[in-house]
């Protein structure tokens, strides 16, 4: 599940639950719609309520990075658990997204 919060030129996607093969496609569609409609300068992924993430989560973020890069925007990741941060660092996401 994804909840959105909006500020000026920033969209925050609060992700709730698991990011896996079964629900990543739905999250991608929802987030992409918001990005195309609002064209923000920053896309923030809030992982505070994420309970599990597999490689589908890596794909979710890298795909949104490509979209944001096309419009000159940035990706920010916040509130990721240590375990999820480790997965992101191993996949190189920390090189394309600011991690808070």
C-alpha positions as CSV (number, residue, x, y, z in Angstrom):
1,X,0.0,0.0,0.0
2,X,1.2,3.5,-0.8
3,X,0.0,6.8,0.8
4,X,1.0,10.1,-0.7
5,X,1.8,13.4,0.9
6,X,2.4,16.6,-1.1
7,X,4.5,19.6,-0.4
8,X,5.4,22.3,-2.9
9,X,7.5,20.4,-5.5
10,X,7.9,17.2,-3.4
11,X,5.9,13.9,-3.3
12,X,6.4,11.6,-0.4
13,X,5.3,8.0,-0.9
14,X,4.7,6.3,2.5
15,X,5.0,2.6,1.8
16,X,3.1,0.3,4.1
17,X,3.8,-3.4,4.5
18,X,5.8,-5.6,2.2
19,X,7.5,-4.7,-1.1
20,X,7.7,-8.0,-3.0
21,X,6.9,-9.4,-6.4
22,X,3.1,-9.5,-5.6
23,X,2.6,-5.9,-4.8
24,X,5.5,-4.0,-6.4
25,X,3.7,-3.7,-9.8
26,X,0.7,-1.9,-8.1
27,X,3.0,0.4,-6.3
28,X,4.9,1.2,-9.5
29,X,1.7,2.1,-11.3
30,X,0.4,4.4,-8.5
31,X,3.7,6.2,-8.0
32,X,4.2,6.6,-11.8
33,X,0.8,8.2,-12.1
34,X,1.6,10.7,-9.4
35,X,5.0,11.5,-10.9
36,X,3.6,12.1,-14.4
37,X,0.7,14.2,-13.1
38,X,2.6,16.4,-10.6
39,X,6.2,16.4,-12.0
40,X,7.9,17.0,-8.7
41,X,11.5,18.1,-8.0
42,X,11.9,15.5,-5.3
43,X,10.4,12.0,-4.8
44,X,10.7,10.8,-1.2
45,X,10.2,7.1,-0.3
46,X,9.3,6.8,3.4
47,X,10.2,3.2,4.5
48,X,9.1,3.7,8.1
49,X,6.3,1.2,7.8
50,X,7.9,-1.3,5.4
51,X,8.1,-4.8,7.0
52,X,9.9,-6.6,4.2
53,X,11.6,-5.8,0.9
54,X,13.1,-8.1,-1.7
55,X,14.7,-7.3,-5.1
56,X,11.3,-6.0,-6.3
57,X,11.9,-3.0,-4.0
58,X,15.2,-2.3,-5.6
59,X,13.5,-2.4,-9.0
60,X,10.7,-0.1,-7.7
61,X,13.3,2.5,-6.7
62,X,15.5,2.3,-9.7
63,X,12.6,2.6,-12.1
64,X,11.4,5.7,-10.3
65,X,14.9,7.1,-10.3
66,X,14.9,6.8,-14.1
67,X,11.7,8.7,-14.3
68,X,12.9,11.4,-11.9
69,X,16.2,11.7,-13.7
70,X,14.3,12.4,-17.0
71,X,12.6,15.4,-15.4
72,X,15.6,16.6,-13.5
73,X,14.4,15.5,-10.1
74,X,15.9,13.6,-7.2
75,X,15.1,10.6,-5.1
76,X,15.3,10.6,-1.3
77,X,14.9,7.5,0.9
78,X,14.1,7.9,4.5
79,X,13.4,5.8,7.6
80,X,14.7,2.5,6.0
81,X,15.6,-0.2,8.5
82,X,19.3,-1.2,8.8
83,X,18.4,-4.4,6.9
84,X,16.8,-2.5,4.0
85,X,19.6,0.0,3.9
86,X,22.1,-2.8,3.5
87,X,20.1,-4.2,0.5
88,X,20.0,-0.7,-1.0
89,X,23.8,-0.2,-0.6
90,X,24.6,-3.6,-2.0
91,X,22.5,-2.8,-5.1
92,X,24.0,0.7,-5.5
93,X,20.9,2.6,-4.8
94,X,22.8,4.8,-2.3
95,X,24.7,6.2,-5.3
96,X,21.6,7.5,-7.0
97,X,19.4,8.4,-4.1
98,X,20.1,10.4,-0.9
99,X,19.4,8.2,2.1
100,X,18.3,9.8,5.3
